[in-house]
Structures are given as C-alpha cells and as structure tokens.
Amino acid sequence: MQKLGAALQNLTDALPLLGASSEPGQALLDMIKKLAKFVPPGTMTPAANRNQLEATAMKQGQNNQQMQAIQAMRQKMAQGGGGGQPQPGAGGAA
C-alpha cells in the first residue's frame, strides 16, 4: 500500500504543474479521486515516505552502476577491445 500511497502523492504533487482546470489536469484529478478510494488514510506517514524515497534512491544507484558498466563495455568494444571469450579453434595448436 505504501507504493500506491507514494504514487498518489506524486500525482497530487503534479496536479498544480498541469493546472486543475486544464484537460490533462482534469484527467489527473479524476485518477487521483479514483486512486484515493483504495489508499487508507495514514498510509504515507513521514517514515513511510522516507522509506519509499530511500528504496527508490537505492534502486536508482544500482541502475546507475549497471548502466555505467554497460557503457564501459560498449566503449571497450567500439575501440576494438572485444573482451569476449576466445572463439573455438582460434589460436590453438594443431
């Protein structure tokens, strides 16, 4: 339920950016009203909000590390470094 509460909070925070009277704002307001029916009051306490932010930051850090490793591998391959396993039968004694 905390994730659902966090999603609701994000949507609520985005509403002023769109303007409640605009067409996208009206659609967002409708979603907020529908979603709020399923999120019990008190779901997003300050501690729950902090936990959600920490979990998101941790996931983001892991994703950044993976992306950096992929980019480094691509650069190495683009420079002719290959880095793959030797092909069968290549460079072996006969």
Number of C-alpha atoms within 10 A of each C-alpha: 11 17 14 15 23 18 14 20 15 12 16 16 11 15 19 11 9 14 14 15 12 11 11 13 17 15 13 19 19 12 14 18 12 12 15 15 9 11 17 11 10 10 15 21 12 10 9 16 17 12 14 17 13 12 12 12 12 12 12 12 12 12 12 12 12 12 12 12 12 12 12 12 15 14 13 13 13 10 9 9 11 13 9 7 6 9 8 7 8 7 8 7 5 4
